[in-house]
């Protein structure tokens, strides 16, 4: 099944064009579920930005000049930033315990942690000698108010994620179960029944496994190894149909297998490569799937040669769906890029490990 390409794909040329960042009714968050999650890099960045913005606005009161405002901002940030980090660390550390509580208890706990964090920030400034007398009550209430706003924003984010994930899942299933793919596969099986019955049986088993994975409820994430196994089954089906026109190369790093991906993320990218690379070309196409661990992240690439001239137009459904679902799972830690360069189309995904 696997063969070397007649021409090499220059990944460095493809990567040179990558640029940084290139339905059902809404469902309420269940009472016995975590309504706000502070264990994401994106949440940390947003929280720090939100607190610094609030502190910056507060520093404007009583500031006569820009340098006066800057001095006040520096002073307040010296207490606000440590307090914010304390709140984030505490909320993340208590994640499992909070998830067992009701929605109201979780929200009250978040505000209470904010009050404690506010007192901590005030204590930092007082111990450092930057305050002659610490306004403990004001610090406590400021921390409570900022944390209340932050908790509310995280709750809205959690509620918004549920219908978005459901919509993306339904859209993905519609893209996966294409009638003509099923029709072509069954025709291939029928043609093999008499001449090569074992091959026909293997083809139908691959088709059954593919649809079973597409229709089952798999949760929020699966491993990269699971996605690779599913993509192999899909390509085994298409190999029967296209024969030597489909040339597949796997370059896999076993250290990357445990990376988490949304279910059915890799298979639509592989299907896209077959649809736009192999189908319209009489000579076929070379498809290359690579995975590689780089420190604390994993890079996944799906590359395919494309025929010269105007190709079959696409609606971008698969690419858009993959990007949206990756963002739902990994937020700012997940990167999705694609480019067409010198007759090679490549999708590049980077996720945390």
N, C-alpha and C positions, 0 to 999 in steps of 0.2 A: 504493500500500500504506500509506503513511504519511499520517496526518491529524491535525489538531489536536483535542483533546478538547473535548466540549461543555461540560465543567466543568473548572476548573483544579484541580490537585492542589497543596495547600499543603504544601510540603516542610518549612517551618519548624515547622509544627504536628506533623508526623510526627517530626522530629528531636528535638522537645522531650520525647518520651517515651522516647527512647533512654537507656539507662543504661550505664555502663561495665561491661564484662563482664557485658548481659542474657543355611568357613575351612580356611586351610592351616596345617600345622605351622610353628612358628618356624624361620626360616632364619638360619643363622649368618652373620656379616659375613665376606665373602670376605677372604682373606689379602692380596690386592693391591688393597685399597680403604682409604679413610681410616676408621679405627675411632673416631677422636674428632675433632670439628670445633669449634674454639674461635672461629670467625668469626661467631657469632650473638650478637645483643644479649642474648637470653635466657640463653645460656651465660655471658656476662660477668657478668650480674646474679647468677646462681646461684653462680658461682665466688667473687665478692666476698662474698656473704652467707655462704657456707660457710667461707671463710678467717676472716672477722670473728667468726663463731660459735666457731670453734676457738680463735682468739686470746682471745676473751672468757672462754672456759672456762679457758684456761691462765692468764689474769691473776688468776683467783680464788685460785690457789695462793699462799700467803704474804700475801694481802691481808687486813688486820685490819678495815678499815672499807670502807664503800661508796665513799668518796672516794679511799681508797687503791687500791681496785680500778679506779676510773675513771681514776686517774693512770697505773696500770700499763697499762690498755687503750689509752689515748692514746699512750703511749710505744711499745707493741708495734705498734699500727696504723700508726704513722709509718714503720715498716719493712716491715710485712706488706702494706699496700695497694700501695706501689710495686712490691714483689716480685711480687705477684699480677698487676698490669698488665703487667709485663715478661714474665711467663710467657705470658699471653694473647696479647700482641703477637707474641712469638717463635713460639708454636704456630700462630698464624694466618698469619704470614709464611712459615713453612715448610710450609704446608698441601700444596702440590703436590709438594714433595720427599718429604714423609712418606708421601703416598699411593702412591708407587712402592715403598715398603718393605713388608716382611712385618709381620704383626700384632705379633709379639714385638718387632721393632726399633722400631716406632712407640711401643709402650708404654714400652720402655726409654728412648727419646728423650724422652718426656714426663716421666719421672721425673728424667732427667738435667737437663732444662731447669728442673725444680723445684729441684734442688740448686743450680744456678747462680743462680736467682732468689732463693733463700734467702740465698746469700752476698751478693747485691746489696742485699737488704734490710738485712742486718747492716752492710754498708759504709755505707749511707745514715745509719744511726743513729750509727755510729762517726765519720764525717766531720762530722756535725752536732754532735758533742760530747756526745751523749746517753748514750754508753757509755764508761766508762773503759778497759775492755779488751773487745774484741769476741769473743764465743764463736763463732768461725768454724765449728767442727765441729758444734756444736749447731744453728746456723742452717742449715748445709748439710743435715743429716739431717732437720730440721723441714720444710724446703722439699721434700725428696724424699718424705717421708711424706704431706704435704698434697697434693702433685701426684699421687702414686700413687692416693690416694683419689679425687681429682678425675678422673683419667684413667679409673679403673674406673667411675665414675658415667657418664662420657660414652660409654664403650664399651657399657654396658648400655642407655643411651638410643639409641645407634645400632642395636643389635641389636633393641630393642623397636620401632623405627620401621619395620623391614622388614615384619614380619607385619601391623602395624597398617595400613601403606599398602596391602598386598596385600588385606586384608579390605575396606578402604574402596573400593578399585578394583573388586572383585567386586560389592560392594553397589551401587556406582554403575552398573555395567553392567546389573545386574538391574533397577534403577529406570529406566534409559534405554530398554531394549528391551522396552517394554510391548506385549503382543500386541494390545490394542485400538487402540493408536496405529498400528501397522503395518496392522491390518485396515481402519481408517478411511481411511488414506492410499491403500491399494490400491483401495478402493472409489471414492475420489475420482478416481483415475487412470482406472479403468474407465469412469466416467461421462463423462470428458472425451475418451476415445479417439476416438470418432466425431465429436463436435461440435467439439472443439478439440484435435486431435492434437499440435500443437506445445506447447500448455500441459501436456498429459498427459506428454509427453516431458520437459519441464523439471521437472515434479513428481517423476518417477521418478529423474531425475538428482540432484535435491536429496536425495531419500531415500537414494540410493546413497552420496552423499558423507557424509551424516549417519551412516550405519551404518559406513562405512569408518573415519571418525574415532573412532567409539565402540569399534570392535573392534581398532584398531591399537595397538601399543605405542608410546607417545609420550614416554616418559621421565618424569622427575620434574616438569617444568614446561613450559609453553608461554607464548607472549606473549598479552597481552590482545587484540591485533589478531586472532590466530588464533581466540580464543574468540568474539569478536564476529562473525567470518565464519561460524562454525558456528551461532551463534544466529540469524543472518539466514537461513540455509538452513532451519532448523527453523521459523521464523516464516513463511517463504515457503510451506512445506507447509501449515501451519495456516491461512494466509490463503485458500488455495483452499477449504478446508473451511468456514470461518466467514464469509468474505467481509467485508462491512461491519461485522459484529459485532466483528471484531478490528481495533482502531485502534492503530497502533504509532507511537511517536515516539522518534527517536534524537537524543540530544544528546551528541555525542562530542568529546573533546579529543584531537587527534592526538598531543599531547605525552605522553599516557598510554599509548600503544599498546605500548610496550616493557616494561610492568610484567609480572612473572612470576606466573602462576597455575597451580595444579594442572590437568591436562587435564580437560575436561568439568566445569568449575566453573560457568560462566555459563549453559549450556544447561538444566540442571535447574531453575535459578531461573526462567528464562523459561517453561519447561514448567509449573512450578508456578503461575505467573501465569495461564497459559491455562486450566489445569485448574480453578482455584478462582475465577478472575475472569470468563472468557469463557463456558465451558461451561454453568454454572448460570444464566446471565442471558440472557433473551430479547433484551434490547437490546445485549448484548455488554459490552465493557469497554475501557478505555483503558490501554494498556501503555506505559510510558516507561522507557527505558534511558539512563542518563547516566554518563559517565566524566569525571573532572576531575583534573588534576595539581595538587597543593598542595605546593609545595616539593619535598621528597625522598620524598613519598608520593603514592599515587593512590587516589582515592575512586571507588567504583563503586556505583551505585544502580539497583535494579530495582523499579519501583513499578507497581501495578495497582489499578484500582478494583474493588471487590467488591460483589455484589448485596446489597440489604437483606434482613434476616431471616436465619434459620439457613442457613448454607452447607454445602457438602459437607465432612464431617469429613475431616481429613488425619491421617496417622500420623507426620508430622514427619520422614520418612525422608530426603527431599531436603535439608531445612534442616540436619539433624543431620550428614549426610554431608559437606555443603559446609563446615560449621564444623570438623569433624574434619580434613578434608584440608587446609584452609587452615592449621590449627594445625601440622600435620605439616611443611608447607613453610616457613612463616614464623615459627613459634613465637610469642613475645609481640609481634612486630612486625606480625602480621596481626590485624585486628579484624573481627568479624562481629556484626552487630546486626540485629534486625528488630522491626517494630512495626505494629500496626493502629490507625489513628486516623482518625475521621470518614469511614469508608467507603473508605479507601485503605490498602493493605498495601504496606509498603516494606522491602526488604532493603538494608542498607548494608554494604559491604565496604571496608576500607582496607588497602592493602599497601604495602610499601616499593618504591621505584623503583630 
